[in-house]
Amino acid sequence: MFSVLLTSLQTSLGQVFSKSFAVTCVLPIMLLIGASLMLAANLGGSAGSWALTASALLGPSTDLAWKLAFWLLTIISVSTIWSGMNGFLLEILEGKHLGLLASILYAGQWRQKVELDEKIRAYTFDLRELEGASSSALTPLAVQYEMKTRLRDARDKGKANQHPSYPKHWLEEISSFLQRKHAIRELWRVRWRQVTGQVNTLATIKPAVDAIADELKIGSSKPLAVHHVALLNAIDDSRERLHFELLRLVNLRQFAYPTVFNASRGETGLRVLAPTRLGNLTRTMRSYALDRYGLDLEIFWTRLQRALQKETSFNTTISDSKIQVDFLVSLFFMTVIFTIYWSVYCLWVQPEPRAFLGVAALGPVAARLLYLAACQNYLVFCDLMRSSVDHFRFDLLDELHLKRPPGNREEILLWRELGGWIGYGNDVDVTFKDQV
């Protein structure tokens, strides 16, 4: 009876409710009910009686089948109401409607952005210091090449001599490290940072270069030659790691926080942060379009959708990405509701210390993980949105019967004037292209 009823319900509603509705609304509510049933059954008492009654709905009785149909329709109705709240729930995670809490969260986002900017400045300084011209060399030469030259000259100077006391195996290296002998301590410091994924800078490499160069001048040995090569590799690795980390942080800064480099008057306000990480990700879409093309998504996004919907595969990709975000947002709020309700229930209505501690401890952790997962998926969605602007903005111009600009400067001016005309009714002269 249950399987037949579920099949008929699915058949009748399959064309009414979409995949988005099922995944973002029905599934989270069903997961909430399932988790509540499991916890209620373990609690026993009145909660256990409720769980037993709900479980009996799966029996073969006709009366119970009708009750099941009623509850399924109730779930669908609640899911429909919940689907209408998706936009509002997303706005809450973006930092809106939070009142005083928004100010507290904003301080955290500001601190994270400042720390990120400081790291970018530090890596930029370290890279310039390593690649900049050395003041000590007679001929202007980058510092990294000067250090390599110094090691090579020191090696050539002491190549004919046998080093009298350089460590020959790892036990002697450890002894020298502990006694601060033969530059082993400085070299191990560089190699430790290298093998643990930390970035070596001029401040950590230069002492090792100076010490190893002094050892090379005395004489050569096989272990010393190995350390010489390792230090040369560390210099190259430091340069590459600084480049990598700098690019990674710049990309993170650009796509995690709103940034407008080519701001015109009135657009600098787009650099203002949102109180939450999700809110800042949302603002990056508009700031990206304005910064690159002068295109304001607040005005043109609904018009851009017409061109986007013609590309079925890309539009499906964006829709699926948005479904994943909405599902995680719904699951986040369901987890919050579950945690609050059952914590209060296990504390006041039916006291159960172990269940209370379990729900109160694991609930916030699960909610935090879901929020981070939502942010990560939203980052992918925002990147797809930025790609849609890159690929389909000229199609929008064709839809508006406007000529494509000859260059990027003209394009920025065109979108700004067009946005002022369409969005705010500014007095702008628009020339339409000839109709064929």
Buried (B, 14 or more C-beta within 10 A) or exposed (E): BBEEBEEEBEEEBEEEBEEBBBBBBBBBBBBBBEBBBEBBBBBEEEBBEBBEEBEEBEEEEEEBBEBBBEEBEEBBEEBEEBBEEBEEBBBBBBBBEBEEEBEEBBEEBEEBBEEBEEBBEBBBBBBEBBBBEBEEBEEEBBBBBBBBEBBBEBBEBBEEEEBEEBBEEEEBBEEBBEEEBBBBBBBBBBBEBBEEEEBBBBEBBBBBBBBBBEBBBBBBBEBBEEBBEBBBEBBEBBBEBBEEBBEEBBEBBBBBBBBBEEBEEEBEEBBEBBBBBBBBBBBBBBBBBBBBBBBBBEBBBEEBBEBBEEBEEBBEBBBBBBBBBBBBBBBBBBBBBBBEBBBEBBBEBBEBEEBBEBBBEEBBEBBEEBBEBBBEBBBEBBBBBBEBBEEBBBBBBEBBEBEEBEEEEEBBEBBBBBBBBBEEEEEEEEEEEEEE
